[in-house]
Each structure stands twice: as C-alpha cells, then as structure tokens.
Amino acid sequence: MSGNAPEPGTGATRRKEEHLHAVDEALRRAGVSERERRNITGDLRAQIEEMIAARGIAGPTAEEMDSVLAELDPPETFAAAARDNETLDRKSAPLDSPETAPSAVAAASVAVSIWTILSRIYVVLFGIVLPIGTLGFEAATHFCGQQLFDPIPTWWHVALVALVPLMNLAVLVATTRNPPQNGPLLAFGNGVALAVSAFYAIVFLPMVPIGVVAILYVGAGLLPLAPLLAFFAVLLCRSRQKWLDTYRVTYVRGRGWGFLVGILLLLSFSASEMATNHGAQLASSPSSENRTRGLWWIRTFGSKDALLRFCYGNSGEFGPSMILLPFFSGMVTPKDAQTVYYRLTGHAFNTVEPPRSVRPGVWDRSDFLELNPDFRDESVGWRDSRLSLVASRLDGMADSDVGVGYVEWTLTFRNSASWQREAKAEIALPPGGVVSRLTLWVNGEEREAAFAGREQVKEAYERVVSRRQDPVLVNTSGRDRVIMQCFPVPPNGGEMKTRIGITFPLPLDSLSSARCAFPRFIERNFSIPKDVSHAVWYESTGTIDQSPTGLKLAANGNGNTLLTGSVSDTKLCDMKPVVVARHADVVETKLPDIRSTATAMIRQHIQESQTSRPKRVVLVVDESESMGAFLPAIAAAIPSLPAGTEFAMVRARDGADIPAKAQPATAREYQAAAEMLLADTAEGGQDNVPALRQAWDLAGGAEGTIVWIHGPQPLRIQPVDELIQCVERAAAGPVIYEMQVAPGRNFVVNELERTYGLTGIPSKGNPAEDLKQFFSSWSTPVKSWAYQREKVDTVGDAASTTGTRTNAHLARLWAYDKVMEMIRNRNSKTRQVTEPANQPIIDLAANYQLVTPVTGAVVLENQAQYREAGLKAVDASSVPTIPEPETWAMIIVAVIVLGVAVVRKHRQWKLA
C-alpha cells in the first residue's frame, strides 16, 4: 500500500484507511522497511477492528470511527518507535546488502546490535538462570533463612519470587517474535516483576558489598547480589518492550497496574506479619487488658504461622517485612513470641512443625535448635523424621507379694542426617516409679551412670556435649516422669544405644491383687517407623488376669507368668496397667538393705486405711485448649464431692472470677460449679501459677486440700517466685493432689515437686472415672491399702522373703520415699532452703542410685570426664539387673543336668 491513496468508500471506511495511510507514510519517511510497515499497519488494522467489536458496533458511522481513531497515538509516534525497534533488532547484514545504511549508520547499527546481544545474554544469565538457581538453592538449603533472615517464609513468597525469572523469559521470547504476542499480559507481568525485584533488591542492598567481596570465593557472592542483578534484568526487559506501547496504548496501563498489584501483594504478605507483631507486642505487656487484646488481635488479623516464625527469631523478625516493621511498634523478641504462641494455641512452639527457615536443608552441617543455646533446655523440641528409634525392648519383672517391680527399657536410635543429633524424650514412669539405672553403650561396651546432684550432672552433660562426645543424661521433669537426653547420635546412619532401669511399686487394689503399669513416651523428638515396635518380656510371680492387646500370657516353668509380645508405640501409650494376683496373707516383708550396714533391713508392711473427709477443698481447673475434651468429665465428677465440705473452685483462665473464700457447699452449689465449668470454652494456653497462688490462700493451711487438674504448661508465663515463696515459708501447707490429663511438659509440676511435693490422684487409666471415684471416696469412705516402709537395724533377724532379686528394689523404694519426705519437710520458718540443707537429700538419693527432683544420672565416655566433673560412675555389680531368658534357660538346663548326674551317681553307688 506504499504511497497509494485510499480508495473511496463509506465515511467510516475512508476515515480508517486515511489513518492507516498516514501511519504508513510516517513509517516510510522514517526509513522503515516495507515489510515492517506492512506488519505494523496490519496489526493496527486488526486492533481497530477489535476496538469496534468491543463496542458492539456492527456498522460504524464516520463519527464512531473518529471516536475509535482518537484513542490511538498519532502516526508520528508509531514511526519513531518503529524506527528505534528496527534499529535494535537489525541483524548484522552484509555490507553489500540493499538495506545496508551508509557507513556511519552501519557503524551505529553494529554497535546497537552488539548491545542487543549483550543485553539478551545479561537477561538470560542474571534475569533467568541466576534467580532460578538462587531460589532453588534457598528452597533446598534455607541457607539465608538460617544465617540471616528468611526471604521466602511462605510458599506465596516463593511463587512471587519465581514470577521474576518467568516474566523475564516470557518477555525475552515475545520480543524476538514478529509480530509479538500477548503484549498486554506481558506488560502486566513485567510490572509485577519490577515491583518484586525492586523490593528484594532493597532488602538485600546492605549485603551487596559483602557479596562483591565474596565473588572471589567460588562465586558465592552472586547469591546476595541476585535480587539486584535481577532488578536490572527486569529494567532491560521493560526497555525492550517499550516499542509495543506505541500502537497498544493499553500496554502502558497494564504495566502500571502490574507494578501496583506487585506492591499490594508484597504488602499483603507482610500484613499478617505486621498484624501478628503488633498483637504479640500487646500480648507480651504486663497489663492483663493489653494481653487479652493482643491475643484477640492475632486471632482476628494475624497468623499463627507468622507468630511461629517470630518464635525462632531468624525468620519473622528479619524477614521481608523488616522494611516496614521498624516504622510501627518495633519487633517482638523470640522469647516473648514463644510465650505468646503458647497463650494463643495451648501448645509449645517447638511441638509443631517448625518454619521452613529452621528445618534442616540438604546442605546443612548443623542443627540450629541444638547449637543455639536458647533452645538447649529440658524441652524435647520438634520431631525430626531423620532421627528415629530403630529398636526397643522392655524387660521387666514384678514380685506381686513384695509389691515391687523393675523394668529395663533399652532404646536404640539411628540418625540418617549428615550431622550429629541429640535424641530427647520425656518418659512417663509407672506410678511411684524412680529411675535406678542408666546405661550407655560406648564402642560396644556398657558404661554405667554416675548419680549426683541435679545441677552437677547437667553441667557435666553440657560440658561433654560441647565437645561432641558421648553422654546420656536423665533428670526428673515432674511427678512420675523423667526427661532423657542422648548425644551425639552419629550421623549418616550411625546408632546410639542406651538403657533406663526403673524401680516401681505395685499399687494395691486389694490384699489379693495389685497393678503393674508400663513406662511410655510422653514427648519425643525422634520418629518411630511403622515397622518398629516395642518388644515386651515381663515376668510376674503372680498370675496376670488378662493380657493387653498384642501380648500373650505363658508359664515359664518355674511357677511364674510371662507376658510377651510386641506392641506399637500407640498401643504402649494407651496400655492400661495389668492386674497381678498376690497372696493375701503376705502383709509384711523384711529384706536386707544392701546399700547400708550389714545389719540394716527394710521392713515393709501393708496398712489398711479409709479415706478421711477433708475440711476444705479448693478445686483448680486448667482451662487451656488442651483441656477442652476433659472439662465435661471434670464437671460430671464435681457433684460427687461430699456435701457440707467447704468448697471453692478456681478456674485457671484470664478474666475468671476469684472466689472470696471457701464456703460450705451443698448439691446445688456443686451443680452450679459444674455448670459454670461446662459454660466455659477452653482456649489458648492458660497460666496456672496465679490460680495456684489464689488456691493456696483459699485452702488455709494444713486443714485445706488443693485438687489441681491440668494439662501441660511448657513455659514460664509469669514468675513462679511468689508461689514458691509461700510454699517455702509456710509452717504447714495444704495437701496438693494433682492429675495431668493431657500429655506434655509442665514446669509448674516440676518446680512444686522439687520444693514441696505433690500427691498424685490414683489412676487406673481413665481420668473421668478416676476423678469421680476419688471424689466419691470422701463422701463414702472406701478401704484402701498402702505400703509402709521403714528402715530397721536388727541383729540376727532373718529376712521374711523367699527371693533375692527384690532386695535392692525394696531398699530403693524406701530411699525414694524418704527423699520425697525430706523434700516436703525441709522448708519451714526455722529452716532456710540452702544448698547444705539439700546435700543430705542428695547424698541419700545418690547412695541408692536414684533420679529424684534433686539428683540426676549421667553417663560419660571415660574416667577422665568423670574426674573432671567430680563424679564417679557406679560399680557395675551394684546396678539392678534382670536375667535374660537365655540365662534362665541355661540355669534350668544346668539344674536338670546336675540332677541327672546325681541320680546316676546314686544308682552307681547302690549297685556298688
């Protein structure tokens, strides 16, 4: 159509053709090739038809055509943009080509062509390859997330960052085509990529100098430089796309809208972190009103995931939102965030899957949680699938007549990670149980533990851990529970084997039956594969009425009963105590005390008693989220309390009413208290310390009884000093019964156990029935039987037992009772709590090789480490043991062989 006037026709057609002719003339005067002019005018013609169709016009009038053409740029604008684009895209044509410009223009064209090639190479390398590689490296290793901050804390951030190289690739491909495709969409995407790359370039700007220096070291500096280099690549893509704007006006608007959308997306991703940070600041304040408002703010506008990142300190605090957070209320500290997380969810932050930034990556050589001293406490931590339990065996024995049991739990851990790991677990012991043996296999040899003061063994463990050597530590973590720490489990499939021995009493249901319970995991940081089960071998002197699911009963040939088989960890955790028969006429036992003088003996007798009705009962109910399933059962048990008893209920929750005093209660008052409990909603994690402090005052000294029903409380929300002060300074305090119905760590139990002593509510495995029966026993006295143990010094008094395997265990149970009694009685107005006051208790527990609230057990690698820590490992001959089944078989065989030999000798003698 070059140089030809438009054909006559209708007014609308003539106006359109005149406009296209003017554009063609302008392109021709600008020196644009005929082929390019045809492409541009053809594309412009199609655009005009699309605009007419979009308006729903079937046959446009001249005025309507003028309206459409007015929205297009003047012809000169098309010519200027097309000339620039043709210059940029021109290839290096031969000098004798008809289209070759004069020498000056040719030189300029060659220079522009070189720039075009270099810019494309730059976009490919630093706008596509480097961003994709950096994103993949960070997603796999979380290197930046662990060392500095997490640039991609969520998958939405990952998708947004991935959009930058993808849009650079799309623009690069589109601008090499003629005519280009999907222009408006590419312009919009380029705007989003520009916003994202600019944001991350600003975030990483302080690290640019470090990155420049680090380039000298195997190109490592390219990682922090990647956002800035990608930003320049987006700008280059934008300049290559500019020529599209000359004949597609909507492209400019599309790029602007894309930039705005990118900014809004970044702000929206950071909005939850900013709202969470603000709520956490309020929830950490001393004001109870602000704490309540802060939790509401997080629940309404914030995010639990963002709060979890704040808990680890290296993600939420320094993440992409760090540009905006300093302009608001500052940033919450990790310690405060951890407390707020428990208050919000009712769970400790490290009992759920951690954010990606602290999950181990494939290139990591260390565990963040273990190297960070803030996390080296007695909490179990989060579970890692690469640290697993590969073997477990429970070997136990129960002497039902003496009322003593002993079990050895042997555990083998395997670590498939590429760095050393610490295996940690909180273990529930049988009621009244105490750890009396701890063994670690070092180079295939058994090493026994040293028993000493709690802080002394912990210090020895930490000292050896810092050197990456082989210790195992066991300390109490509350009533009938201990926490075990084993380090290091060797990397790359290495294994670590340890054994815990537990001495425990057999609670009496009657004179003719007792109960034998099993230890179990409460929390652990290792996984248990589905094909791994616990191998059980229990020998009982009395018959067992019924075997738990998965186990079987058999006679071992010597009059005892064997309970054997394998159970999964889930079944072990849910397994109820087995009932074992005993001789009702055995009410007294006297055994030598092998840990004391030659003439010392432990005398145990069974004492029958009836429950006495307390004068005053203060019920403390934890209303944390973990207690939600148990509140109806607690409410149903309250009416079982005896009428006329002074009663008060303290609910451990924010904003709960505090009773003025305990009042004599009737059935109506009990029912009202139960209805109040049913009307409450268990939420978050409630601090039980203030409720216990109020209950202490309401109980009124020795005449009162506190019944505390609770779940876990893994963190110190408020100082416990005031409560401990009341306990220590009181001449005589109330009896505190406690029952934890939801699993997990509770530091309040541990603190009270150390300083005062708690009494567990008798349990048969069903909290609802146990609590109801416990309350009913105060209304209708019920007979109960309990062991009473005392140490006597007799000369020539024979022991009244037929076995010897229970000697040491009975003595250890006496010592454990004595230690707990001394802990309860050591604090009075005339006796201050000092280390010398604790030392006799420590000495007693260590002599009998017990893990108590004041003592622990640790196994070190060699004698030099024991000497350095001032410890001494126990003699292997003094530890309790359980004969292996093979040993018993050998003994039986030896007896048979010996008997046969005696018979044959006797016959030979008679014949002679």
PATOR-398299 format. One line per 2 residues: number of its first residue (from 0); for each residue x, y, z of C-alpha. Coordinates in steps of 0.02 Angstrom, whole numbers. Each point is the difference from the previous one (the first is absolute). Layout:
N
NUM = X,Y,Z  ...
***
This chain:
912
0 = 0,0,0  154,109,-1
2 = -31,174,-72  -178,-39,-61
4 = -152,105,52  -147,-86,81
6 = -143,-59,-108  -165,94,14
8 = -135,-85,104  -111,30,149
10 = 47,136,122  55,-123,136
12 = 106,-103,-118  77,155,-77
14 = 47,69,170  81,-164,49
16 = 97,-16,-162  57,180,10
18 = 69,-30,173  89,-159,-55
20 = 71,92,-151  65,140,111
22 = 85,-127,113  77,-86,-151
24 = 64,166,-69  77,46,166
26 = 86,-170,9  63,19,-178
28 = 73,172,35  86,-73,153
30 = 89,-127,-110  -94,-152,63
32 = 5,-147,-117  -153,-46,-101
34 = -17,-168,86  0,80,172
36 = -125,133,-59  -119,-135,-57
38 = 16,-90,166  -35,156,101
40 = -146,63,-104  -74,-175,-9
42 = 10,-19,189  -74,175,21
44 = -143,-44,-116  -38,-155,104
46 = 3,106,158  -126,122,-73
48 = -116,-143,-44  17,-69,177
50 = -41,169,76  -155,15,-110
52 = -56,-176,46  29,37,184
54 = -123,145,-13  -131,-113,-78
56 = -11,102,-162  -52,-99,-153
58 = 19,139,-130  90,151,72
60 = -40,176,-58  132,129,-42
62 = -22,81,170  19,-167,89
64 = 157,-39,-101  72,171,47
66 = -32,-43,183  95,-162,-18
68 = 146,77,-93  14,139,130
70 = 52,-128,129  154,-46,-104
72 = 166,92,1  44,116,-144
74 = 88,-79,-151  166,87,43
76 = 7,-93,165  -13,-167,-88
78 = 138,51,-120  122,50,137
80 = -28,-160,100  9,-111,-153
82 = 163,81,-56  78,-30,170
84 = -58,-179,4  61,-37,-175
86 = 171,71,46  7,-108,157
88 = -53,-159,-88  99,21,-159
90 = 119,-143,-30  178,20,-61
92 = -41,8,-187  136,-16,-134
94 = 79,164,-54  -64,-23,-178
96 = -180,-27,58  -130,118,-77
98 = -62,43,175  171,43,67
100 = 7,181,59  145,117,-40
102 = 161,-32,96  -43,110,151
104 = -172,-78,18  74,-174,-26
106 = 126,28,139  -135,58,117
108 = -107,-149,-49  142,-121,39
110 = 26,81,170  -186,-12,38
112 = -2,-181,-56  144,-40,119
114 = -94,85,141  -155,-99,-45
116 = 94,-164,8  85,46,164
118 = -164,55,79  -83,-163,-50
120 = 145,-98,74  -13,103,160
122 = -187,-34,13  26,-186,-27
124 = 141,-15,127  -50,123,137
126 = -186,19,-32  -45,-184,-27
128 = 137,-125,43  70,83,158
130 = -171,39,81  -62,-178,-32
132 = 161,-74,68  0,113,153
134 = -183,-37,36  29,-187,-17
136 = 155,6,111  -91,97,137
138 = -154,-111,-9  108,-157,18
140 = 126,60,130  -81,150,87
142 = 176,71,11  -53,182,12
144 = -147,-46,112  117,-81,126
146 = 143,124,-8  -88,169,-21
148 = -186,5,-37  -127,-98,-100
150 = -32,86,-169  -135,-126,-47
152 = -91,-40,164  -156,-65,-89
154 = -40,-90,-162  -86,159,-58
156 = 167,89,11  80,-141,-98
158 = -130,18,-139  20,189,-5
160 = 189,-10,-11  -11,-135,-134
162 = -107,119,-104  152,113,-31
164 = 105,-123,-105  -157,-70,-83
166 = -56,173,-58  175,43,-60
168 = 0,-159,-104  -174,37,-69
170 = 45,178,-51  165,-56,-76
172 = -88,-130,-107  -145,115,-48
174 = 110,145,-58  98,-112,-118
176 = -160,-46,-92  -76,103,-140
178 = -134,49,35  11,-20,190
180 = -135,-96,92  -98,30,163
182 = 65,177,20  -122,63,134
184 = 25,-154,108  189,12,-14
186 = -4,184,46  -103,-40,155
188 = 118,-140,50  151,111,-30
190 = -74,128,119  -24,-132,136
192 = 178,-63,-26  66,178,11
194 = -85,26,170  60,-167,71
196 = 180,17,-61  11,179,64
198 = -64,-53,171  125,-141,20
200 = 141,106,-72  -32,124,142
202 = -9,-139,130  168,-72,-55
204 = 82,169,-33  101,0,165
206 = 80,-164,-53  57,60,-171
208 = 176,49,59  20,-170,84
210 = -60,-85,-158  124,95,-108
212 = 144,-56,111  -67,-178,11
214 = -2,-18,-190  186,-37,15
216 = -47,-160,94  -73,-118,-128
218 = -137,121,-51  -88,-9,167
220 = -30,187,-5  -123,-17,-143
222 = -132,-62,122  -25,164,94
224 = 24,95,-164  -134,-100,-91
226 = -148,115,45  92,157,-58
228 = 61,-81,-161  -175,-67,-33
230 = -71,175,24  113,69,-138
232 = -53,-145,-111  -183,48,25
234 = 42,178,-51  84,-64,-159
236 = -154,-103,-41  -106,153,28
238 = 104,103,-122  -14,-138,-131
240 = -188,1,20  -19,189,-13
242 = -29,0,-188  -161,-99,25
244 = -72,150,92  -2,103,-160
246 = -144,-94,-79  -76,-86,152
248 = -42,139,123  -69,-123,127
250 = 174,-74,21  58,152,98
252 = -151,-11,114  27,-188,19
254 = 179,25,59  -55,131,126
256 = -139,-111,66  123,-145,12
258 = 121,104,103  -141,52,115
260 = -61,-180,19  178,-56,41
262 = 15,129,138  -170,-47,70
264 = 47,-185,0  161,35,94
266 = -93,107,125  -136,-131,22
268 = 130,-135,33  81,110,131
270 = -166,61,70  -28,-159,101
272 = 175,12,73  -26,183,47
274 = -169,-37,78  73,-150,91
276 = 147,102,61  -115,136,66
278 = -110,-128,88  152,-89,74
280 = 65,166,67  -166,28,89
282 = -10,-180,61  174,16,77
284 = -41,154,102  -20,-4,191
286 = -180,59,-14  -128,-141,-1
288 = -116,109,-103  133,24,-133
290 = 41,-185,1  -181,-45,-33
292 = -14,129,-138  163,-59,-78
294 = -60,-181,-10  -163,59,-78
296 = 97,103,-126  104,-149,-54
298 = -152,-114,-13  -93,130,-104
300 = 132,77,-112  161,-97,28
302 = 67,-171,-41  60,-146,105
304 = 129,-39,-134  71,176,11
306 = 5,-12,190  90,-166,-14
308 = 133,83,-108  20,136,132
310 = 30,-138,128  160,-53,-88
312 = 64,178,-15  86,-20,-167
314 = -152,0,-114  -143,113,48
316 = 108,128,87  119,27,-147
318 = -108,-59,-146  -61,103,-148
320 = -113,100,115  152,71,90
322 = -11,155,-112  -171,43,72
324 = 3,-69,178  125,127,70
326 = -119,140,-46  -136,-74,110
328 = 15,-63,180  168,-87,-15
330 = 29,-187,-11  -49,-130,130
332 = 143,-101,75  7,-189,-25
334 = -25,-35,186  -157,107,6
336 = -63,-78,-162  21,-174,73
338 = -104,46,151  -133,82,-108
340 = -6,-153,-113  -40,-110,149
342 = -130,124,63  -79,2,-173
344 = 0,-185,-42  25,-95,163
346 = 152,-89,-73  186,34,13
348 = 74,75,-159  123,-144,-20
350 = -132,-136,6  -62,43,-175
352 = 88,-6,-168  124,145,-4
354 = 3,131,-138  99,-47,-153
356 = 139,120,45  54,-107,148
358 = -37,-170,-75  162,-86,-47
360 = 47,16,-183  93,-125,-107
362 = 164,98,16  -9,39,185
364 = 138,-63,115  -77,50,167
366 = -165,2,90  -58,176,38
368 = -101,-50,151  144,-94,80
370 = 137,127,-32  -105,147,56
372 = 18,14,191  -176,74,12
374 = -69,-171,-46  116,-107,106
376 = -122,-27,142  -97,-148,66
378 = -137,15,-131  -8,-142,-124
380 = -8,106,-158  -74,-36,-170
382 = -4,-171,-79  120,-42,-141
384 = -36,-148,-114  186,-26,-30
386 = 28,-40,184  -92,-161,38
388 = -21,-139,125  53,-162,-85
390 = -8,-122,146  -90,-4,167
392 = -17,-134,133  -85,-1,169
394 = 66,-133,119  -90,0,166
396 = -42,-100,154  -135,19,131
398 = 3,-77,174  -182,18,47
400 = 19,-64,179  136,126,40
402 = -86,133,-106  153,47,-100
404 = 31,10,-186  150,38,-108
406 = 13,31,-187  146,37,-114
408 = -41,97,-158  136,-20,-131
410 = -7,124,-144  102,11,-159
412 = -2,159,-104  56,25,-180
414 = 45,165,-82  -12,12,-190
416 = 42,186,-4  172,60,-47
418 = 37,77,170  -5,-60,180
420 = -169,5,87  -63,-3,178
422 = -138,-123,39  -118,67,133
424 = -156,-73,78  -113,29,148
426 = -47,-167,76  -146,-39,115
428 = 50,-122,137  -117,-123,86
430 = -84,88,148  125,24,141
432 = 142,-57,-111  179,61,6
434 = 145,-20,-122  131,-110,84
436 = 113,-45,-145  68,86,-154
438 = 114,-84,-127  82,57,-162
440 = 88,-110,-126  167,79,-49
442 = 97,-93,-135  -104,-154,37
444 = 35,5,189  -127,38,136
446 = 38,155,104  -97,33,159
448 = -55,170,61  54,112,141
450 = -139,61,118  25,172,77
452 = -80,170,25  -116,56,-140
454 = 101,152,-50  166,-92,12
456 = -50,-137,-122  -80,126,-117
458 = 158,105,-2  104,-156,-37
460 = -117,-44,-143  7,173,-78
462 = 189,5,13  17,-163,-95
464 = -135,45,-127  99,155,-48
466 = 144,-116,-45  -111,-113,-106
468 = 32,-154,107  -110,-137,72
470 = -108,40,152  -177,-45,49
472 = -95,97,134  -160,-38,97
474 = -87,125,115  -176,11,70
476 = -125,111,-89  -145,-17,121
478 = -86,-133,101  26,-174,-72
480 = 88,66,-153  179,27,-57
482 = 83,80,-149  139,-93,-90
484 = 133,81,-110  122,-101,-108
486 = 137,83,-99  71,-22,-125
488 = -92,-124,-110  131,-21,-137
490 = -43,66,-174  -26,-92,-164
492 = -90,-150,72  95,-8,164
494 = -83,-77,153  -1,32,187
496 = -62,-125,130  -53,37,177
498 = -98,-83,141  -105,71,141
500 = -40,-106,153  -157,45,98
502 = -46,-62,173  -184,18,44
504 = -128,-57,129  -153,-104,-46
506 = -152,98,63  -126,-110,92
508 = -180,-17,-54  -27,-123,143
510 = 103,-119,104  -14,-128,-139
512 = 38,108,-153  118,136,-55
514 = 28,101,-158  154,2,-112
516 = 17,146,-120  116,31,-147
518 = 111,149,-41  -41,98,-158
520 = 54,151,-101  -87,164,35
522 = 99,106,-124  146,-39,-114
524 = 103,83,-134  28,-160,-100
526 = -117,-98,-112  -54,-180,22
528 = -22,-89,-168  -156,-103,-23
530 = 99,-162,-10  86,33,168
532 = -87,-64,156  41,-22,184
534 = 51,-178,45  -74,-42,171
536 = 59,-134,122  -74,10,175
538 = 14,-135,133  -122,3,145
540 = 1,-107,157  -189,12,2
542 = -123,-44,-137  -56,137,-117
544 = -188,7,-26  -1,63,-179
546 = 132,42,-129  -6,167,-91
548 = -33,0,-187  149,-65,-97
550 = 77,-93,147  -21,-179,56
552 = 11,-92,165  102,-157,32
554 = 76,-98,144  190,-3,9
556 = 14,-167,90  51,68,171
558 = -173,51,58  9,176,-67
560 = -102,80,-140  76,75,-156
562 = -76,144,-97  83,9,-171
564 = -27,71,-173  21,161,-100
566 = -107,157,3  2,161,-98
568 = 40,163,86  -181,55,-13
570 = -59,-157,90  136,18,132
572 = -56,178,37  -181,-56,17
574 = 39,-161,96  -84,-10,169
576 = 83,-81,152  -16,-189,12
578 = -71,-78,157  111,-130,84
580 = -53,-120,137  88,-9,167
582 = -15,-99,162  -117,92,116
584 = 86,-66,155  166,84,-44
586 = -18,166,90  178,24,60
588 = 168,-16,-84  173,25,73
590 = 151,6,-117  183,44,25
592 = 49,177,-47  149,-36,-112
594 = 42,185,-18  23,25,187
596 = 77,-93,149  5,-187,10
598 = -133,-5,135  -117,128,-78
600 = -163,-63,-72  -151,75,-87
602 = -164,-48,81  -156,20,-105
604 = -175,-31,59  -169,28,-79
606 = -107,124,93  -187,5,-23
608 = -83,170,9  -155,94,-44
610 = -5,166,-86  -36,145,114
612 = -112,142,-49  94,164,-22
614 = -65,155,87  31,114,-149
616 = 23,-39,-185  62,124,-130
618 = -18,-63,-177  119,76,-128
620 = -48,-35,-181  113,42,-145
622 = -104,68,-145  134,-6,-133
624 = -45,-61,-174  75,-172,36
626 = -129,-24,139  -152,26,-112
628 = -41,-185,-14  13,-26,189
630 = -103,144,70  -166,-96,-15
632 = 75,-148,96  64,116,137
634 = -170,85,11  -86,-170,14
636 = 114,-48,145  -27,158,104
638 = -172,-53,70  87,-153,75
640 = 84,111,130  -69,-17,177
642 = -138,120,48  42,124,138
644 = 185,9,-43  67,175,-21
646 = 27,18,-187  70,125,-124
648 = 42,-18,-183  138,102,-82
650 = 1,-2,-190  171,25,-76
652 = -46,120,-139  15,186,-36
654 = -141,104,72  -74,-140,108
656 = -88,51,161  97,-32,160
658 = -102,-73,146  9,104,158
660 = 15,-155,109  -47,-182,9
662 = -182,-25,52  -92,-155,63
664 = -74,-75,-156  -160,-96,-33
666 = -50,-99,-153  -68,162,-76
668 = 167,91,18  93,-149,-75
670 = -121,-3,-147  22,187,-25
672 = 188,-22,-5  -17,-141,-126
674 = -114,105,-111  123,145,9
676 = 138,-116,-59  -107,-66,-143
678 = -41,177,-55  184,44,-19
680 = 96,-25,-160  176,-68,13
682 = 113,107,-107  184,42,-19
684 = 127,-37,135  -48,59,173
686 = 123,41,138  -35,-111,151
688 = 118,89,120  -120,143,50
690 = -140,-126,25  109,-108,113
692 = 54,153,97  -182,46,32
694 = -42,-180,44  141,-3,129
696 = -79,146,93  -176,-73,-15
698 = 58,-170,67  54,79,164
700 = 147,-105,53  6,-181,55
702 = -190,-15,17  -23,27,-187
704 = 18,-109,-151  40,60,-175
706 = -53,-107,-148  87,60,-158
708 = -57,-73,-167  102,63,-144
710 = 82,-23,-168  177,47,-53
712 = 80,168,33  168,-2,-88
714 = 48,183,28  16,119,145
716 = -130,130,-44  17,95,164
718 = 130,-19,138  -36,-144,118
720 = 102,78,141  -149,59,103
722 = -80,-172,0  164,-84,45
724 = 26,127,139  -168,-46,76
726 = 45,-183,-9  172,24,77
728 = -51,117,140  -158,-90,57
730 = 15,-96,162  -131,-122,-65
732 = -89,6,-165  -147,-90,-80
734 = 14,-166,-86  10,27,-188
736 = -74,-138,-107  36,15,-185
738 = -55,-89,-157  66,42,-174
740 = -125,-63,-127  78,71,-159
742 = 179,-51,-45  144,122,-7
744 = 129,87,106  -57,98,153
746 = 137,101,84  -116,51,145
748 = -16,-183,52  188,-18,-5
750 = 30,156,106  -129,-50,131
752 = 66,-178,4  174,64,40
754 = -52,119,137  -158,-72,77
756 = -54,-167,-68  -162,-47,-84
758 = -117,-147,21  -65,-84,-155
760 = -183,-46,-14  -13,-191,-14
762 = -23,-46,-182  -55,-157,-90
764 = 15,75,-173  -169,90,-15
766 = 11,181,63  -189,24,9
768 = -31,-155,104  157,26,104
770 = -53,176,49  -178,-49,38
772 = 57,-145,109  125,113,88
774 = -134,128,45  -124,-135,49
776 = 124,-76,123  -19,157,106
778 = -189,-20,7  -2,-188,32
780 = 160,-60,84  83,-136,-101
782 = 129,-122,62  171,19,-74
784 = 166,-86,25  170,79,-7
786 = 178,-53,31  90,69,152
788 = 188,-19,-5  127,33,136
790 = 182,-34,29  41,-105,153
792 = 163,-57,72  -15,-178,61
794 = 129,-128,45  -35,-182,-42
796 = -175,37,-63  -28,-105,-154
798 = -76,75,-155  -179,-52,-33
800 = 14,-23,-188  32,-143,-117
802 = 83,100,-138  153,107,-13
804 = -30,97,-161  -113,124,90
806 = 122,43,141  78,152,-82
808 = -165,58,-75  -91,2,167
810 = 145,97,76  -5,124,-145
812 = -187,27,21  28,34,186
814 = 138,123,-43  -109,86,-131
816 = -142,20,125  124,69,125
818 = 71,124,-126  -173,65,-47
820 = -46,14,185  159,100,33
822 = -40,114,-147  -174,33,70
824 = 63,30,176  160,97,-32
826 = -84,170,-14  -66,82,156
828 = 11,166,87  150,-57,100
830 = 94,-84,-143  56,97,-151
832 = 18,-81,-170  185,-6,-36
834 = 116,-119,-91  66,-76,162
836 = -180,-37,48  -21,-92,-165
838 = 163,-96,12  -62,-137,119
840 = -144,-32,-119  119,-7,-148
842 = 118,-118,92  -142,-118,44
844 = -69,-5,-177  173,-21,-78
846 = 46,-142,120  -153,-99,-55
848 = 29,50,-182  -163,93,-28
850 = -56,139,-117  -103,119,107
852 = -50,184,-4  171,40,76
854 = 109,-130,-88  30,-60,-176
856 = 100,-132,-94  129,24,-137
858 = 109,-119,-99  164,71,-66
860 = 122,-76,-123  152,-30,109
862 = 68,15,176  91,162,-39
864 = -166,85,-32  -71,-68,163
866 = 150,67,96  -13,169,-85
868 = -184,12,51  33,-63,177
870 = -107,-153,-30  22,-187,22
872 = -89,-131,-102  -89,-134,102
874 = 74,-173,12  -76,-114,-132
876 = -26,-132,134  -115,116,99
878 = -125,38,-138  -166,-92,-8
880 = -15,-129,-139  -126,-115,-78
882 = 65,-172,-52  -22,-30,-185
884 = -119,-139,-52  150,-94,-68
886 = 82,10,172  -150,-78,84
888 = -3,-135,-133  183,-37,34
890 = -33,-9,187  -145,-120,-25
892 = 103,-107,-117  145,0,123
894 = -115,-54,142  -71,-140,-106
896 = 173,-59,-53  59,8,180
898 = -153,-96,57  27,-135,-129
900 = 182,-14,50  -47,-17,184
902 = -129,-135,-38  123,-97,-105
904 = 133,13,135  -124,-57,131
906 = -48,-152,-105  183,-44,-29
908 = 31,13,188  -147,-116,38
910 = 58,-127,-129  172,6,73
***
